[in-house]
Amino acid sequence: MSSKKKQKLLFVGITPYPNGLASSNRLSGLLEGLAQLGWDVDVVCLSSTKYPTRIEKNKNYFERQGNHNGVNFKYYSAQVKAAKNKTNRVSSHLWGMFSFFIHINSFKKKAEYKVFLINQTTPIYILYYYLLNFIPKYRFVLLRSEIPSYHKRVSKWCFKKFDGFLLMTYFLKNYFNKHKRTDSKIQILPMTVDNERFSEAFKSPFPFEYIAYAGSLSIKKDGIDILLKSYCSISEKFPGIHLVIIGNDSDFNVKQTLFNIVEKMPLTTQKKIHFTGLVDRKYIPKYLNNAKILVLARPDSLQAQAGFPSKLGEYLSTGQPVIVTETGEVSIYLTDSETAFLCPPGDITAFSSKLDFVLSNYSHALKVGLRGQTLAKNTFDAKVQAETMSVFLKKL
C-alpha cells in the first residue's frame, strides 16, 4: 500500500457550486480536473444559492452537500436555497461565515490542506479568509477572471496576503503585478472548457433551426439588447431561423427590459425568439451542439478588457460557427474567419452583417467552426488547464 498522501485543496467562497453562471462553470472545470489528477478537492459555499445543485425531470433540488464528479461540496449557509427576502439572505450568509469559521478551526489539524483557494477580492472577505488561513503551511491562492471593482489603495493591502495568483488574462497579470508581494507567483489560466461534455451527438431540444446564446441575461455585460436587435434585422431574410436565449431570467427588471425590446419587433420575429430560463449545466451541450450559430455580442467595457468570456470555450467546443465581438484578449486566441467570426463591439449593423454572412455561406462557416473546435481542444481544455494549475500549485 502506497504511503504517498494526496495533495489537498480547499476552495471557500460565495460562488454557487456545482451549478451557476460562468464563474461556477470555470471553477467546476478546473477543480474536477484537479480531482482527476489525484487531488483531494473540497468546496465550501458560505452563501445560499438561487441555482439548484441538481435538476432531475424538471424538478429542482437544493442539496446541502454532495460529490460532483469527484469534488466534494457543502453549503454552510443557514439555508441552501436563497430566500427572496434580502435580510434573510444576508443572515443566512453571515451564519455560513460563522459556522465555517468554527468548523475549520476545530478541524485544521485533521484537514492538512495544502492550498487555500478563493476568488473573492472584497477586503472584508480577504480579512475573513486570511483569519481562516492563519497557518503558514497553507498556500493562499487567488483564482480570478475579472478586475476588482474597489480602490487601488485597499488592494495594496489585500493582495500582499496571497502566495499565488491564477489569472485568466494578461491584463489581470499586469494589474496584480503592481500590488502583489515580490515573492508571490502568477500563472495565466485562460478560458477553460470541458470538451468531453460536447463530444456526443444530442437530439435537438427544438423542432426548428436556431441561433443560440447561453449565459447571463445582461445588457451591460453581454449585450443581449445588441443580439436581439441584430437578429431582428436578419429575421425576415431567414424566416426559418429562430433565436434561443438560455439563461436565468429571474431578475424581473432585466427580463422586462428585454421583453420591451422584443415587443417593438414585428410579430413574426417575436414568435421566433425564445427565452428558456435557467437550464441545468448538464443539459447545456444539447442546446449548444444543435444550434446553427452560437453568438456573443459582448460590448466593450473595463470588465470585457480584463476578462475573457468563459462561455466562448463552450461555444467553440461544439464545432459550430461562432460569432463574437472582439473585446479584451479574444483576438489573441481567435482569428476572424479562421477559428471564429469576429466583429467590433457595440455595432448592431456589424453583428447583423456577420449573422447574414454566416447563414448565407454556411458550408464555409462550418469549416471555421471545426477549426475553432480544434483550438478549444488544444488550448482551452479543462484537463490541459488543470494540469497547468496542478504544476503551479505544487511549486508553491
C-alpha positions in Angstrom: 0.0 0.0 0.0 1.4 3.4 -1.0 2.1 5.8 1.8 2.0 8.8 -0.6 -0.5 11.4 0.6 -2.8 13.2 -1.8 -2.5 16.9 -2.3 -5.4 18.6 -0.6 -7.1 21.8 -1.9 -9.9 23.7 -0.2 -12.0 26.3 -2.1 -14.0 28.7 0.1 -16.3 31.3 -1.4 -19.8 32.5 -2.4 -19.7 31.0 -5.9 -22.6 28.6 -6.3 -21.5 25.0 -6.8 -21.8 22.9 -8.9 -24.3 24.9 -10.9 -24.4 28.7 -11.5 -23.1 31.1 -14.1 -19.7 31.4 -15.8 -17.7 31.5 -12.6 -19.3 28.2 -11.4 -18.6 26.6 -14.7 -14.9 27.7 -14.7 -14.4 26.6 -11.1 -16.0 23.2 -11.6 -14.0 22.5 -14.7 -10.7 23.3 -13.0 -11.5 21.5 -9.7 -12.8 18.4 -11.4 -9.6 18.3 -13.5 -7.6 18.5 -10.3 -9.6 15.7 -8.8 -8.9 13.5 -11.9 -5.2 14.3 -11.3 -5.4 12.9 -7.8 -6.0 15.9 -5.7 -8.5 15.8 -2.8 -10.8 18.8 -3.5 -13.4 20.3 -1.2 -15.7 23.2 -2.0 -17.2 25.3 0.8 -20.1 27.6 -0.1 -20.7 30.3 2.5 -23.8 31.8 0.9 -27.2 30.5 -0.2 -27.8 29.9 -3.9 -30.6 30.5 -6.4 -29.2 27.8 -8.6 -30.3 24.2 -7.8 -27.5 21.8 -7.1 -29.3 19.3 -9.3 -32.2 19.2 -11.7 -34.0 16.0 -12.4 -37.1 15.6 -14.5 -37.8 19.4 -14.3 -37.6 19.3 -10.5 -35.0 21.5 -8.7 -33.0 20.1 -5.8 -31.0 22.2 -3.3 -28.7 19.8 -1.6 -26.6 20.9 1.4 -23.7 18.7 0.5 -22.7 16.1 -2.1 -20.0 15.0 -4.5 -20.0 16.2 -8.1 -17.5 14.4 -10.5 -15.0 13.8 -7.7 -15.3 17.2 -5.9 -17.0 17.4 -2.5 -19.1 20.4 -1.8 -21.0 21.7 1.2 -23.2 24.7 1.9 -22.6 26.2 5.4 -25.2 28.9 5.0 -28.3 28.7 7.1 -30.4 27.9 4.0 -29.1 26.3 0.8 -31.8 27.9 -1.4 -31.6 31.6 -1.4 -34.5 33.4 0.3 -36.5 36.1 -1.6 -36.1 38.4 1.4 -32.7 40.2 1.4 -32.5 40.3 5.2 -32.9 36.5 5.3 -30.2 36.1 2.6 -27.8 38.2 4.4 -28.4 36.5 7.8 -28.0 33.1 6.1 -24.7 34.2 4.6 -23.4 35.6 7.9 -24.3 32.3 9.5 -22.4 30.5 6.8 -19.3 32.5 7.5 -19.6 32.0 11.3 -20.3 28.3 11.2 -17.5 27.5 8.8 -15.1 29.6 10.9 -15.9 27.4 13.9 -15.6 24.2 11.8 -12.3 25.0 10.2 -10.7 26.0 13.5 -11.7 22.7 15.1 -10.7 20.7 12.0 -7.4 22.3 10.8 -5.1 19.7 12.2 -7.0 16.9 10.6 -7.6 18.5 7.2 -4.0 19.2 6.3 -4.9 21.2 3.2 -2.0 22.4 1.2 -3.8 25.1 -0.8 -6.5 27.5 0.3 -8.2 28.8 -2.9 -10.6 31.8 -3.1 -11.9 34.0 -5.9 -13.3 37.0 -3.9 -11.3 40.2 -3.6 -13.5 42.4 -1.4 -11.4 43.5 1.6 -13.8 42.1 4.2 -13.6 38.7 2.6 -9.8 38.8 2.3 -9.6 39.5 6.0 -12.0 36.7 6.8 -10.2 34.2 4.6 -6.8 35.3 6.0 -8.0 34.6 9.5 -9.2 31.2 8.4 -5.8 30.6 6.9 -3.6 31.6 9.8 -1.3 28.7 9.4 2.0 29.1 7.4 1.9 25.7 5.8 -1.2 26.6 3.8 -0.8 28.4 0.5 -3.2 31.3 0.0 -4.1 31.5 -3.8 -6.5 33.8 -5.7 -8.3 32.5 -8.8 -9.5 35.5 -10.7 -11.1 36.2 -14.1 -12.2 39.8 -13.6 -10.6 43.0 -12.2 -11.6 44.1 -8.7 -14.0 47.0 -8.5 -12.7 48.9 -5.5 -10.0 51.4 -4.8 -6.3 50.5 -5.5 -5.2 51.7 -2.1 -7.2 48.9 -0.5 -5.9 46.3 -3.0 -2.3 47.1 -2.0 -3.0 45.6 1.5 -5.3 42.8 0.3 -3.1 41.2 -2.4 0.0 41.0 -0.4 -1.6 38.2 1.5 -1.6 35.9 -1.4 1.2 33.3 -2.2 -0.1 32.8 -5.7 -2.4 34.1 -8.4 -4.3 32.1 -11.1 -5.4 34.7 -13.6 -7.4 34.4 -16.8 -5.8 37.3 -18.8 -2.5 39.2 -19.3 -4.5 42.3 -18.4 -5.1 40.9 -15.0 -1.4 39.8 -14.7 -0.3 43.4 -15.3 -2.8 44.7 -12.7 -1.9 42.2 -9.9 1.8 42.5 -10.6 1.6 46.1 -9.3 0.2 45.0 -5.9 1.4 41.5 -5.0 4.3 40.6 -2.9 7.6 40.2 -4.7 7.9 36.5 -3.8 4.3 35.6 -4.8 3.8 33.8 -8.2 1.4 34.3 -11.1 0.1 31.8 -13.6 -2.1 32.5 -16.6 -5.1 30.1 -16.9 -7.1 31.2 -19.9 -10.7 30.3 -20.6 -11.5 26.7 -19.6 -13.9 24.2 -21.1 -14.6 20.5 -20.6 -14.6 19.4 -24.2 -15.8 15.9 -23.3 -19.2 17.4 -22.4 -19.7 18.5 -26.0 -18.3 15.4 -27.8 -21.6 13.5 -28.0 -24.5 13.8 -30.5 -27.7 15.0 -28.8 -31.2 15.2 -30.1 -32.2 18.8 -30.6 -34.5 20.3 -27.9 -36.4 22.2 -30.6 -38.2 21.3 -33.9 -36.6 24.3 -35.7 -33.2 25.7 -36.6 -31.9 28.3 -34.3 -29.2 30.7 -33.3 -28.2 30.4 -29.6 -26.9 32.4 -26.7 -26.2 30.9 -23.3 -25.2 32.9 -20.2 -26.1 35.9 -18.2 -29.2 37.9 -19.4 -27.3 41.1 -19.1 -27.3 44.1 -21.3 -24.3 45.8 -19.8 -22.1 42.7 -19.6 -23.1 40.5 -22.6 -25.1 42.8 -24.9 -28.4 40.9 -25.1 -30.0 44.0 -26.4 -27.5 44.2 -29.3 -28.1 40.5 -30.0 -31.9 40.9 -30.1 -31.7 43.9 -32.5 -29.1 42.3 -34.7 -31.3 39.2 -35.0 -34.3 41.3 -35.8 -32.6 42.9 -38.8 -32.0 39.5 -40.5 -35.1 37.7 -39.3 -37.2 38.3 -42.4 -34.4 37.2 -44.7 -34.1 33.9 -42.9 -37.7 33.0 -41.9 -36.8 29.5 -40.7 -34.1 30.6 -38.2 -35.1 31.2 -34.6 -33.2 32.8 -31.7 -32.9 30.9 -28.4 -31.6 32.8 -25.3 -30.6 30.5 -22.5 -30.1 31.9 -19.0 -31.6 32.7 -15.7 -34.5 35.1 -16.2 -35.5 35.6 -12.5 -34.4 39.2 -12.5 -37.7 41.0 -13.2 -36.3 44.3 -14.2 -33.8 42.8 -16.7 -36.4 40.5 -18.1 -38.9 43.3 -18.5 -36.3 45.5 -20.4 -35.6 42.7 -22.8 -39.3 42.0 -23.4 -39.8 45.6 -24.1 -37.2 45.4 -26.8 -38.8 42.3 -28.3 -42.3 43.9 -28.2 -41.2 46.6 -30.6 -40.3 44.0 -33.3 -42.6 42.6 -36.0 -44.9 39.9 -34.7 -43.4 37.3 -37.0 -40.0 38.0 -35.4 -41.3 38.0 -31.8 -42.7 34.5 -32.3 -39.2 33.2 -33.2 -37.5 34.5 -30.1 -37.4 32.0 -27.2 -36.2 32.6 -23.6 -35.6 29.2 -22.0 -34.9 30.4 -18.5 -32.3 28.5 -16.4 -31.1 25.3 -17.9 -29.1 22.8 -15.8 -25.4 22.7 -16.7 -25.6 19.0 -17.8 -28.2 19.8 -20.4 -26.3 22.8 -21.9 -24.4 20.7 -24.5 -27.7 19.5 -26.0 -28.8 23.2 -26.6 -25.5 24.4 -27.9 -24.5 21.4 -30.1 -27.7 21.7 -32.1 -27.5 25.4 -32.7 -26.8 26.6 -36.2 -24.8 29.5 -34.9 -23.5 30.4 -31.4 -23.4 34.1 -30.6 -21.9 36.6 -28.1 -22.4 40.3 -28.6 -20.5 41.5 -25.6 -20.0 45.3 -25.5 -16.7 46.9 -24.7 -16.0 47.7 -21.1 -13.3 47.5 -18.4 -14.8 44.2 -17.4 -14.6 42.9 -21.0 -11.0 44.2 -21.4 -9.8 42.5 -18.2 -11.7 39.2 -18.5 -12.4 36.6 -21.1 -15.9 35.2 -21.9 -15.9 31.6 -20.4 -18.9 30.7 -22.5 -16.8 31.2 -25.6 -14.9 28.0 -24.8 -18.2 26.0 -24.7 -19.2 27.6 -28.0 -16.0 26.6 -29.7 -16.1 23.1 -28.3 -19.3 22.3 -30.2 -17.6 22.8 -33.6 -20.5 25.1 -34.7 -19.8 28.5 -36.2 -19.3 31.2 -33.5 -19.8 34.9 -33.9 -18.3 37.0 -31.1 -17.3 40.6 -30.6 -13.6 41.4 -30.5 -13.3 42.6 -26.9 -10.4 42.2 -24.5 -8.0 39.4 -25.4 -10.3 37.5 -27.8 -8.1 38.3 -30.8 -5.0 36.8 -29.0 -6.5 33.4 -29.4 -9.1 33.7 -32.3 -8.7 34.9 -35.9 -11.6 36.2 -37.9 -12.9 33.8 -40.5 -10.3 31.2 -39.4 -11.4 30.0 -36.0 -14.5 32.2 -35.4 -16.2 35.3 -36.8 -15.2 38.5 -35.1 -16.8 41.9 -35.2 -16.4 45.2 -33.4 -18.3 45.6 -30.1 -21.4 47.7 -29.8 -22.1 47.7 -33.5 -25.5 46.3 -34.3 -25.0 46.6 -38.1 -21.7 44.8 -38.0 -23.1 42.0 -35.8 -26.2 41.5 -38.0 -23.9 41.5 -41.1 -21.9 38.6 -39.6 -25.2 36.7 -38.9 -26.2 37.3 -42.6 -22.8 36.2 -43.9 -22.6 33.0 -41.8 -26.1 31.9 -42.7 -25.5 32.8 -46.4 -22.2 30.9 -46.5 -22.8 28.1 -44.1 -20.6 25.4 -45.6 -17.6 27.8 -45.2 -18.8 28.7 -41.7 -18.8 25.1 -40.6 -15.2 24.7 -41.6 -14.4 27.7 -39.5 -16.3 26.2 -36.6 -14.3 22.9 -36.8 -11.0 24.9 -36.7 -12.4 26.7 -33.6 -13.2 23.3 -32.1 -9.6 22.2 -32.6 -8.4 25.3 -30.9 -10.6 24.6 -27.9 -9.3 21.1 -27.5 -5.6 22.1 -27.8 -5.7 25.4 -25.8 -8.7 25.7 -23.6 -9.4 22.1 -22.5 -10.1 21.8 -18.7 -7.7 18.9 -18.4 -4.9 20.9 -20.0 -5.6 23.9 -17.7 -6.0 21.7 -14.6 -2.6 20.1 -15.3 -1.0 23.6 -15.6 -2.8 24.6 -12.4 -1.6 21.4 -10.6 2.0 22.0 -11.5 1.8 25.7 -10.4 0.2 24.8 -7.0 2.8 22.1 -6.3 5.6 24.6 -7.0 4.2 26.9 -4.3 
